[in-house]
Amino acid sequence: MPWPKSVKLDALLLSERSCCVCHQFKGRNIELHHIVAEAEGGSSDLANCIPLCPDCHAEAGHYNLNHPRGTKYSPDELRRHRDAWFAAVSERRRLQASRLVDNTLFEQQQVRLIGSFERRRFAVPPHFLDPEVEGNEGATYWILAIDEPFNFRASSSSRSVASLQLCLSAEQYAAFEPLMGRRVVVQGKLDKCISARHHGDALLWVDDIEDAADD
Ligand SMILES: [Zn+2]
């Protein structure tokens, strides 16, 4: 019995037309294989279906029990390949969707952001007086003002981020000072602001800063 349309559709979508064993994208050449052969009582439902490329299909299907050579693909092995690949495809789609559709980034995520590298002055505790006014205390921080705000998800909260406070070591301050005022690419790890001494919409623990013109 040929594969029912709905089984075929599910299998093609879940695999994204890539082979479940070697993971190559095969487009129109993808083939659906019965994990347990129909002749041996295998059903034509999704549980018994694995999308394979022609090469892996030949390997999995053409095994001569009367003249055994090599190592046969067992039904369990094929099912595990299939389940692992469907899960990987689904996870990749989830990550792509969260980045491209929602433009969401997460706490502790490694990122690479482009923006302008600025020094900004902020009010400080306990009085938080306007730091631009003569005689008032203030603190200067290094900020990355990014070109396109993103949605930042930390713990259970979510906020839009347009500027990030850069967290650096003493050596990094010295090394990256010459880039101040330029457009830069910053690599690092995202974190949330947790104290009154944190400014910007989020923190970025810096690994590296490069001139965006070199990018
Ligand atoms: Zn293959």
Residues whose N, C-alpha, C, O or C-beta is under 5 A from the ligand:
A	BS01	ZN	C19 V21 C22 H23 C53 C56
